[in-house]
Structures are given as C-alpha cells and as structure tokens.
Amino acid sequence: MEEVCEGKDFSFPLQKEKILTYWNSIKAFETQLAKTKNNTEYIFYDGSPFTTGLPHYNRILTGTIKDIVTRY
C-alpha cells in the first residue's frame, strides 16, 4: 500500500476507497471466511458485558425498544 497522507491533504473518503481496493485485491474477506469455516460460531452481543454471562430479558427489551423508536 502507498504511504498514508497526513495533514490538510488527507481525505477520509479517498483513504477508505484505497483500503477497500487493497482488501479486494488480496481477497481479505474471502480469505478470512476460508480460514474460519471449521471454527465454532462466535457471537457478539450489543451492549455492556453481563455479570451472569448471557443478556437479561430486561436489557434485551429496553435495547430493542430504544432501537425501534430511534430508528423509525
């Protein structure tokens, strides 16, 4: 990859396009899927960690309502 531009000449949209072009050229997404295809599924939960492990019903309910109201 080229050197990263700094200062007033830096452009986030241009940098994003350069990175995406590079990732496509090395097939980064496909490579990662191939490397992890036999692994167990890994799930990310939205929100803070829970002391008991899994999310509590109240946290899921309030998060869902908050998401629906603000989105629609």
Rosetta blueprint (number, residue, H / E / L):
1 M L
2 E L
3 E L
4 V L
5 C L
6 E L
7 G H
8 K H
9 D H
10 F L
11 S L
12 F H
13 P H
14 L H
15 Q H
16 K H
17 E H
18 K H
19 I H
20 L H
21 T H
22 Y H
23 W H
24 N H
25 S H
26 I L
27 K L
28 A H
29 F H
30 E H
31 T H
32 Q H
33 L H
34 A H
35 K H
36 T H
37 K L
38 N L
39 N L
40 T L
41 E L
42 Y L
43 I L
44 F L
45 Y L
46 D L
47 G L
48 S L
49 P L
50 F L
51 T L
52 T L
53 G L
54 L L
55 P L
56 H L
57 Y H
58 N H
59 R H
60 I H
61 L H
62 T H
63 G H
64 T H
65 I H
66 K H
67 D H
68 I H
69 V H
70 T H
71 R H
72 Y L
